Amino acid sequence: MSTDDSQVLGVLAATVHVLHPAERIPLILTAGSPIADPAVAEQITNPDCWIGGQPPVDTGTEKAPKKPAKTTSS
C-alpha cells in the first residue's frame, strides 16, 4: 500500500495490527506511519493510536440512539 501525502487521513501514534482491506491478510503498521486508506483507518478505532487523539474518519464506534420499544395496548 502506498501513501500520497496529499491524501493522508492521519498518522499513527502507536503500532497497530489490522487486516489488509482487499487481501484480508494481517498487517502491522508502526507508529509514525501515515494512513491514506479509509478502509484501513476505519479498523483503528482506539483514539490513542492516532496522533492528535482522534480517528480521522467516522469509525462507527458511536452507538445509534435506541428506538423506543413498541408497546401494545390491551
MARNUKE-797178 format. One line per field, with one value per residue: residue number from 0; residue in three letters; chain; x negated, y, z of N, C-alpha, C, O in turn. Coordinates in nm, 2 decimals, m for minus. Layout:
resi	NUM,...
resn	ALA,...
chain	A,...
n_u	X,...
n_v	Y,...
n_w	Z,...
ca_u	X,...
ca_v	Y,...
ca_w	Z,...
c_u	X,...
c_v	Y,...
c_w	Z,...
o_u	X,...
o_v	Y,...
o_w	Z,...
//
This chain:
resi	0,1,2,3,4,5,6,7,8,9,10,11,12,13,14,15,16,17,18,19,20,21,22,23,24,25,26,27,28,29,30,31,32,33,34,35,36,37,38,39,40,41,42,43,44,45,46,47,48,49,50,51,52,53,54,55,56,57,58,59,60,61,62,63,64,65,66,67,68,69,70,71,72,73
resn	MET,SER,THR,ASP,ASP,SER,GLN,VAL,LEU,GLY,VAL,LEU,ALA,ALA,THR,VAL,HIS,VAL,LEU,HIS,PRO,ALA,GLU,ARG,ILE,PRO,LEU,ILE,LEU,THR,ALA,GLY,SER,PRO,ILE,ALA,ASP,PRO,ALA,VAL,ALA,GLU,GLN,ILE,THR,ASN,PRO,ASP,CYS,TRP,ILE,GLY,GLY,GLN,PRO,PRO,VAL,ASP,THR,GLY,THR,GLU,LYS,ALA,PRO,LYS,LYS,PRO,ALA,LYS,THR,THR,SER,SER
chain	A,A,A,A,A,A,A,A,A,A,A,A,A,A,A,A,A,A,A,A,A,A,A,A,A,A,A,A,A,A,A,A,A,A,A,A,A,A,A,A,A,A,A,A,A,A,A,A,A,A,A,A,A,A,A,A,A,A,A,A,A,A,A,A,A,A,A,A,A,A,A,A,A,A
n_u	m0.08,m0.07,m0.13,0.00,m0.10,0.08,0.32,0.33,0.49,0.44,0.19,0.02,m0.01,m0.08,m0.18,0.01,0.23,0.39,0.62,0.55,0.74,0.84,0.71,0.72,0.52,0.31,0.17,m0.10,m0.12,m0.34,m0.41,m0.40,m0.35,m0.19,0.15,0.35,0.56,0.90,1.04,0.85,0.81,1.06,1.05,0.90,0.98,0.92,0.87,0.63,0.44,0.39,0.21,0.28,0.51,0.76,0.96,0.93,1.15,1.51,1.56,1.77,1.80,1.96,2.27,2.58,2.87,3.11,3.42,3.75,3.92,4.17,4.51,4.79,5.13,5.39
n_v	m0.12,0.21,0.55,0.87,1.19,1.40,1.29,1.18,1.05,1.05,1.01,0.75,0.71,0.49,0.15,m0.07,m0.35,m0.46,m0.57,m0.62,m0.45,m0.55,m0.80,m0.93,m1.00,m1.01,m0.71,m0.51,m0.21,0.06,0.30,0.64,0.59,0.71,0.71,0.65,0.51,0.48,0.24,0.11,0.29,0.29,0.06,0.12,0.20,0.29,0.59,0.67,0.56,0.73,1.02,1.32,1.22,1.15,0.95,0.97,0.93,0.85,0.60,0.45,0.38,0.50,0.45,0.41,0.59,0.44,0.30,0.37,0.12,m0.09,m0.06,m0.25,m0.21,m0.30
n_w	0.00,m0.10,0.00,m0.05,0.03,0.00,0.04,0.29,0.57,0.84,1.10,1.26,1.62,1.76,1.73,1.54,1.47,1.19,0.93,0.58,0.36,0.11,0.06,0.30,0.48,0.77,0.88,1.02,1.13,1.20,1.46,1.36,1.10,0.80,0.72,0.45,0.34,0.37,0.44,0.59,0.80,0.93,1.07,1.29,1.58,1.83,1.99,2.10,1.94,1.73,1.62,1.77,1.89,1.78,1.57,1.22,1.06,1.05,1.26,1.33,1.59,1.77,1.93,1.78,1.86,2.08,1.96,2.07,2.26,2.12,2.21,2.32,2.32,2.55
ca_u	0.00,m0.15,m0.06,m0.03,m0.09,0.19,0.44,0.31,0.60,0.39,0.06,0.03,m0.09,m0.12,m0.18,0.14,0.25,0.51,0.62,0.55,0.88,0.87,0.65,0.76,0.40,0.27,0.07,m0.14,m0.15,m0.41,m0.39,m0.46,m0.30,m0.08,0.26,0.43,0.67,1.01,1.07,0.76,0.83,1.18,1.02,0.82,1.08,0.87,0.82,0.49,0.35,0.37,0.15,0.40,0.60,0.89,0.96,0.96,1.28,1.61,1.53,1.89,1.80,2.07,2.39,2.70,2.97,3.21,3.56,3.84,3.98,4.31,4.60,4.91,5.24,5.48
ca_v	0.00,0.33,0.66,1.00,1.28,1.49,1.22,1.11,1.08,1.06,0.94,0.66,0.74,0.36,0.04,m0.14,m0.47,m0.46,m0.66,m0.56,m0.44,m0.64,m0.93,m0.98,m1.06,m0.93,m0.60,m0.44,m0.07,0.11,0.44,0.73,0.55,0.78,0.62,0.71,0.42,0.49,0.11,0.07,0.38,0.25,m0.05,0.17,0.27,0.35,0.73,0.68,0.51,0.84,1.15,1.41,1.15,1.14,0.88,1.07,0.90,0.80,0.46,0.38,0.33,0.56,0.37,0.48,0.60,0.33,0.33,0.33,m0.01,m0.09,m0.11,m0.30,m0.17,m0.41
ca_w	0.00,m0.10,0.05,m0.11,0.14,m0.02,0.08,0.42,0.67,0.98,1.13,1.38,1.73,1.82,1.64,1.54,1.39,1.11,0.81,0.45,0.32,m0.01,0.07,0.43,0.54,0.88,0.87,1.14,1.10,1.31,1.50,1.26,0.96,0.75,0.68,0.35,0.30,0.47,0.49,0.70,0.91,1.00,1.16,1.40,1.65,1.96,1.96,2.15,1.83,1.63,1.66,1.79,1.97,1.72,1.44,1.11,0.99,1.13,1.27,1.36,1.73,1.85,1.91,1.74,1.97,2.08,1.93,2.18,2.24,2.08,2.32,2.28,2.41,2.58
c_u	m0.09,m0.06,m0.10,0.00,0.03,0.32,0.43,0.42,0.55,0.26,0.07,m0.06,m0.13,m0.12,m0.05,0.14,0.39,0.51,0.62,0.69,0.92,0.83,0.68,0.64,0.36,0.16,0.03,m0.19,m0.22,m0.38,m0.47,m0.42,m0.18,0.03,0.35,0.55,0.78,1.05,0.98,0.79,0.96,1.15,0.95,0.91,1.04,0.81,0.67,0.39,0.32,0.30,0.27,0.51,0.74,0.88,1.00,1.09,1.38,1.59,1.66,1.89,1.90,2.20,2.50,2.80,3.07,3.35,3.64,3.90,4.13,4.40,4.73,5.02,5.34,5.62
c_v	0.12,0.44,0.78,1.11,1.38,1.42,1.14,1.15,1.11,0.99,0.87,0.71,0.61,0.26,m0.04,m0.26,m0.46,m0.56,m0.58,m0.56,m0.54,m0.78,m1.00,m1.05,m0.96,m0.83,m0.55,m0.31,0.00,0.26,0.53,0.70,0.64,0.68,0.70,0.63,0.43,0.35,0.06,0.16,0.34,0.14,m0.01,0.26,0.33,0.49,0.74,0.63,0.62,0.96,1.25,1.35,1.14,1.05,0.98,1.05,0.85,0.65,0.38,0.32,0.39,0.48,0.46,0.49,0.49,0.38,0.29,0.20,0.00,m0.13,m0.15,m0.25,m0.29,m0.37
c_w	0.00,m0.05,m0.03,0.00,0.12,0.02,0.21,0.51,0.81,0.99,1.26,1.49,1.80,1.71,1.65,1.44,1.32,1.00,0.68,0.40,0.20,0.01,0.20,0.50,0.66,0.84,1.00,1.09,1.22,1.34,1.40,1.12,0.92,0.70,0.57,0.31,0.41,0.52,0.60,0.82,0.99,1.10,1.29,1.48,1.78,1.93,2.00,2.04,1.73,1.69,1.66,1.87,1.91,1.59,1.33,1.04,1.08,1.14,1.31,1.51,1.82,1.82,1.87,1.85,1.96,2.04,2.05,2.15,2.20,2.20,2.26,2.37,2.43,2.57
o_u	m0.17,0.06,m0.21,0.11,0.08,0.43,0.51,0.45,0.62,0.22,0.13,m0.18,m0.22,m0.06,0.00,0.06,0.49,0.41,0.69,0.75,1.03,0.90,0.66,0.66,0.38,0.06,0.11,m0.29,m0.16,m0.33,m0.58,m0.44,m0.09,m0.01,0.40,0.64,0.76,1.09,1.02,0.79,0.96,1.23,0.94,0.92,1.11,0.71,0.60,0.27,0.23,0.33,0.34,0.60,0.84,0.79,1.08,1.13,1.35,1.61,1.65,1.97,1.94,2.23,2.51,2.81,3.11,3.39,3.62,3.93,4.20,4.36,4.77,5.00,5.36,5.71
o_v	0.14,0.44,0.80,1.11,1.42,1.49,1.05,1.27,1.18,0.91,0.92,0.75,0.61,0.28,m0.06,m0.27,m0.44,m0.63,m0.47,m0.67,m0.59,m0.88,m1.13,m1.15,m0.84,m0.87,m0.54,m0.30,0.00,0.33,0.50,0.78,0.66,0.58,0.81,0.69,0.38,0.34,m0.02,0.11,0.36,0.12,m0.08,0.38,0.42,0.50,0.83,0.66,0.60,1.00,1.26,1.42,1.10,1.08,1.07,1.13,0.81,0.58,0.26,0.24,0.33,0.44,0.57,0.39,0.45,0.49,0.19,0.16,0.09,m0.23,m0.11,m0.26,m0.37,m0.45
o_w	0.09,m0.05,m0.06,0.05,0.22,0.04,0.24,0.53,0.88,0.90,1.36,1.47,1.89,1.60,1.76,1.35,1.39,0.98,0.68,0.40,0.21,m0.02,0.21,0.57,0.64,0.77,1.09,1.01,1.33,1.25,1.36,1.03,0.99,0.63,0.60,0.24,0.52,0.64,0.69,0.93,1.11,1.19,1.39,1.46,1.84,1.86,1.95,2.05,1.64,1.81,1.56,1.91,1.99,1.51,1.36,0.96,1.20,1.04,1.32,1.54,1.92,1.71,1.92,1.94,1.85,2.08,2.11,2.04,2.25,2.27,2.15,2.50,2.34,2.59
//
